[in-house]
Every structure is written in C-alpha cells, then in structure tokens.
Amino acid sequence: MILEIITPEASLYKGEVNSVSLPGLDGVFQVLNNHAPIISSLKKGELCFETNQPVEANEHLVVSGNSVRVQIKGGVAELNNQKLIILAE
C-alpha cells in the first residue's frame, strides 16, 4: 500500500509500505495491505511503518532497518484504495 504522511509544514514521507501502526484514540492499531477502507482520529504518540524501500533518517523519521518511526501530536488517517493518507500535527 502507499503511505503518505503530511504535516502543516511539509510532506514527511510518501512511498510503498508493508504495514503501519497508528496511535488511535482508543489505542494503537495496525493497517496491513488490502485492509478495508477506514477513517480514524489519531492521538499523540508514535506512528511506525515497515517498508522494503530505502528511507533516509531526518529530524522527523527515525530509521532502524526496515522499520521507520515518527512522533506525532495527533491527526487523522484515511485509508482508501490501498492508499493511507495521514494528516498529522
């Protein structure tokens, strides 16, 4: 699936991923390939995703092997047609 993480300041990431863990209001949940469409509010926490694509670490992205972590202050996630868009603070 395609993941796009957008903040008011910049686009943090756009690329192919295998899975994404998100800090939902009711707890952490995971989205995998072929997941049903979903819209969810997000709370402050850590967003993690797994990818086979090379990712460069920066001030927002912490990379450890195939795993990438991003700290967010909240936001909204929408998954539709194998594209997960995260509007994060």
C-alpha positions as CSV (number, residue, x, y, z in Angstrom):
1,M,0.0,0.0,0.0
2,I,1.1,3.6,-0.4
3,L,1.6,5.7,2.7
4,E,1.7,9.5,2.7
5,I,2.4,11.4,5.9
6,I,1.6,15.2,5.7
7,T,2.1,17.9,8.3
8,P,1.2,21.6,8.0
9,E,4.9,22.3,7.4
10,A,5.8,19.5,4.9
11,S,5.3,16.1,3.4
12,L,7.3,13.8,5.7
13,Y,7.0,10.6,3.7
14,K,5.4,9.1,0.6
15,G,6.1,5.5,-0.5
16,E,5.3,1.9,-0.6
17,V,4.9,0.2,2.9
18,N,4.0,-3.3,4.2
19,S,2.3,-2.2,7.4
20,V,1.6,0.8,9.6
21,S,0.9,1.1,13.3
22,L,-1.1,4.1,14.4
23,P,-1.9,5.7,17.8
24,G,-5.7,5.8,17.6
25,L,-7.9,7.5,20.2
26,D,-8.9,4.0,21.5
27,G,-5.4,2.5,21.3
28,V,-2.8,1.5,18.8
29,F,-4.0,-0.3,15.7
30,Q,-2.3,-1.7,12.7
31,V,-3.1,-1.4,9.0
32,L,-1.9,-4.1,6.5
33,N,-2.1,-4.5,2.7
34,N,-5.7,-5.0,1.5
35,H,-7.2,-3.5,4.7
36,A,-10.8,-2.4,4.4
37,P,-11.3,1.4,4.0
38,I,-11.0,3.3,7.3
39,I,-11.0,6.8,8.7
40,S,-9.7,7.3,12.2
41,S,-8.6,10.2,14.5
42,L,-5.1,9.9,15.9
43,K,-3.7,11.0,19.3
44,K,-0.2,11.9,20.4
45,G,2.1,9.0,20.0
46,E,4.4,7.0,17.7
47,L,3.5,6.1,14.2
48,C,5.5,3.1,12.9
49,F,5.8,1.6,9.5
50,E,7.6,-1.2,7.8
51,T,9.0,-0.8,4.3
52,N,11.4,-2.5,1.9
53,Q,12.2,0.8,0.3
54,P,15.3,2.8,1.4
55,V,14.4,5.6,3.7
56,E,16.7,8.4,4.9
57,A,16.5,9.3,8.5
58,N,16.0,13.0,9.2
59,E,14.7,15.2,12.1
60,H,11.2,13.6,11.8
61,L,12.0,10.0,10.7
62,V,13.9,7.5,12.8
63,V,15.0,4.6,10.7
64,S,16.1,1.2,12.1
65,G,16.5,-1.4,9.3
66,N,13.1,-1.7,7.6
67,S,11.2,0.0,10.4
68,V,10.6,3.7,10.5
69,R,9.2,5.7,13.5
70,V,7.6,9.2,13.5
71,Q,6.4,11.1,16.6
72,I,3.0,12.8,16.0
73,K,0.9,15.1,18.2
74,G,-2.4,13.9,16.7
75,G,-4.2,14.0,13.4
76,V,-6.4,12.0,11.1
77,A,-5.8,8.8,9.0
78,E,-7.7,7.8,5.9
79,L,-7.2,4.5,4.0
80,N,-9.0,4.0,0.7
81,N,-7.9,2.1,-2.5
82,Q,-4.6,0.9,-0.9
83,K,-3.5,4.5,-0.1
84,L,-3.2,5.6,3.5
85,I,-3.0,9.3,4.0
86,I,-2.1,10.7,7.4
87,L,-2.7,14.3,8.2
88,A,-0.5,14.8,11.3
89,E,0.4,17.6,13.7
